[in-house]
């Protein structure tokens, strides 16, 4: 876990899975892949295997050991609902989130159909926890709008959209049952352009629907210079966060041992497959 994050809408990151594969246009210039591949072949580095998908079971219980409340982006360097991640492993991650409820978790996926299915099934225990926010990426109409529908159909206390990189105007959105919207442009080499009217359309729809709106960045090759002002102001909207007491250290460590023991057989069996 990283105790701090440069991502504007979170405090920390937690990566019990590393690596991913591209599935839609939003993945074209994946920042996580670019970062991970820099370290491929570096002995002992967390990304010695580059951006190859793999489980990191030693990271599963980290939030239980972090005894100060944080807003945590889950799998900033992967996708928890990737087809290569077993259901048992996803459940183990969700069990930790449910137990360590003094944190707020932001779970973001492009595999929205699988997430919705699991939230209706074996993850139902975590689906409606108010401290776990479930979100989908939305980059364009073709790929993003179906993900919104999957999210809306899933049980959840907090549903959010990460509309980044926004690649085209999305038109009128159905924001029913959506509780938070983040918008941002693509950054880095080869960044695709973001038009102001695409952003203001979503901002205005969120305003009318009384949904918190967060504008992350204009992006571009020099994203710091472009900044994040929209019509002369910043937009830092967030949903309300729950406040739960921090469990005693001994209790949290006992929960960590129990979860490790419960899911140890599946980790031992499946790790070689994903190595």
N, C-alpha and C positions, 0 to 999 in steps of 0.2 A: 504494500500500500504506500502511496505517496501522501505524506501528511499535508502537502500543499499542492496546488494545481494552478497552472496559468490559464486554464479554461475559465472564462468569466462567470459562468453560471454554476460553478461548483466549488467546494473547498478542497476536496481530496479525490484521489482515484484508487480503485481496487481492481486488480486484474487476476482473478483465479483462472482465467483462460487467456492465452496469448495467441496472436495470429488470426488470420481470417482469409477469405477469398472474395473476390469481387462478384457482385450480383446485379448491379444496376448503375446507371450513369453517375450517380452521386459518389460512387467508389473510385472514379477514374483517377483522381489525384489524392488518394488516401494518405492523410498525414501520418497515420499510425504505421502504415507499410513503409513509407519513406524513412521514418525514424528507425524502425526495426531493422531494415535491410542494411543500414549503415554499419551494423554490428555483427552481421552474419560472419561466422567463422572466428569471432573473437573469443578465445577460450575463457570460460567462466562468466561471460556476460549474460544477463537475463535474456538477451536476444541473440545468443550465439547461433541459434537456428533460424535467424531472420524472422520472417513473418509467417513461417509455417505454423499451422494450427496445432496447439498442444495444451493439455491440461496442466495446471500448476497447483496440485493438491495442497502443497505446503502453504499456499496463500489463502485457502478457503476460510480459515477461522480468524484471520487478522482483525476484522471489525470487533470481535469479542475481546480482543486484547487491547483495543484502543479505547481507553477509558476517559475520553472527553468527546462531547458531541460534535459530529461533523456532518456536512452534506457531502455524500459520496457518490461519484459517478462510477457505476459498476461496469467494468470491462471497457475502459476507454481505449484499449488496444486490441479489442476483439468484439465478438458478438455472442452473448450468452446463448442465444437460440440458434447458432450455427448448426447445420445438420450433423456435423461431426462431433458435437458435444452430447454425450448420453443424457437421457432423461434423469437418471439417478444422480448424475453430477449436478445438473441444473437444480434438482430438488435440494441437494446438499447446500448449495449457495443460497437458495431461498430460505432454508432452515436457519442459516446463520443470520440473514437479514431479519427474519421474524424474531429471533432471540435478542439480537443486539439492537433493540428498538429505541435506544437513545440517539441513534444516528438517523438521518434521512437519506434514503437511497434513490438514485435516479437510474433506472434501467432502460436503456435505449437499444432498439433493434431495427434492422431492416427485414428480419424474418418474422413478420407480424402474424402470419397465419399460424405458425408454430407457437408463438407466444400466447396468442388468444386461445388456442386449443389447450395448452397446458394450464393456463389460468382458470379455465373452466373445469379442469380435471385435477391432476395430482398437485398442482400449485394453488388450489383454491384457498388453502390455509393462509397463503401470503397475498392473495389477490387483492383483498380488501383492507389490508393493513394500511392505515393512513400515513405511516412513515415510509412506505415504499411507493414510489411514483413510477408508473409504467408508461413508456413513450415509444414513438416510432419516428423514423427519419422520413422526411418528405422533401424531395428535390424537384419533382416535376409532377405533372398530372398523371402520366401513364403509370408510373411506379408508386408515387406517393399517395395519391388519392385512395387506391385500394387499401393501403396500409391504415389510413385513418378509419376506414370502415371496419377493418379487423379489430382495431383498438376499441372502437366504440361498442363493438359486440362483446368485448371481454369484460368480465367483472373486475372493477378496480375502484378504489377510492379517489385516486388522483391519476388522470390521464394527461399526457403532454405530447406536444409535437415539437420536434427539432427540425425546423424548416431551413436546413443548411446542408450543403450549399444550395441556395435557391437558384435554379437554373432557368426558370421561366415564370410568367404570370400564372397564378393558380386559379384566377377567377373567383367566383363566389364559393366559399367553403361551407360545408356543414359542420359547424363547431358545437353541435349538441353533444353534451357529456364530455367535452374537452375542458380541461381546467388550467392549462398553461400553454403558451406558444412562444418558442424561441425562433428568431429569424437571423440568418447571417449569410454573408457572401463567402465565396471560396477564396482562399489565400494561397500564396506561394507561387512557384514557377508554373506557368501555364494556366493560371487562375482564369476561370470563365467569368464574364462580366455580370454584375448585378445592377438592375435598373431600379431607380428610386420608386417608380410607380408600382412595381411588384411588392415592394416593402410596405409602402403606405396603404395599399389596398388591404393587406393582412392586418396591419396596425389598426386601421379604421374598423375592420370587421370584429377584431378583438374588443375594441372600445365599445362598440354597440352591443356586444354580447357580454360585457363586463368580465372579460377573461384577461388575467395578467399577461402582459406582453413584454418580452425581453428582446432587445435588438443587440446582437452580439458584435457585429462588425460589418463594414463595407467590403473588407477583404482586399484582394488584389495582390500584386507582387510586393508592395510596401504597405502592409495592412496597418502598421502603427501610424503611418502618416495619414492614411485614409480615415482612421479612427472609427468611432461608433456613434457620432452625433447624427441624429435624424431630425431635420427641421429645427436645428439649434439646441436640441436637448438629448439627454440619454434616456433610454427606456430600460428600467431594471425591475420589471414586474416579476413577482414570484407568488406561487400559491402559499397559503398559510401553512406553517410547519407545526407538527405536533411537538409536544415537550414531554418526554418520558424520563423518569429517574434513571440514573446510571446504576447498573447492577454492581454489587460488590465484586471485587476482582476474583475472589475464590469461586463465586457462582459462575461468572463468565468463563473462567478456565474449566470448570466442570462441564459446562455446556459444550465447550470446544472439544473436550475429550470424548463426550458422548456422540457428538456429530461425526468426529473422525472415526470412531469405532463402528458406528452404524454404516458408514459409506466406504470403509476401508476395502472390503472385498471388490466392489465395483472399480475402485481406483486401481487396484493391483492388476485386475484383469484387463482394463481398457487402456491404461497408459502406453503399453507397447504398441498398440494399434495406432495411436495418434502421435507417436514419437517421430 
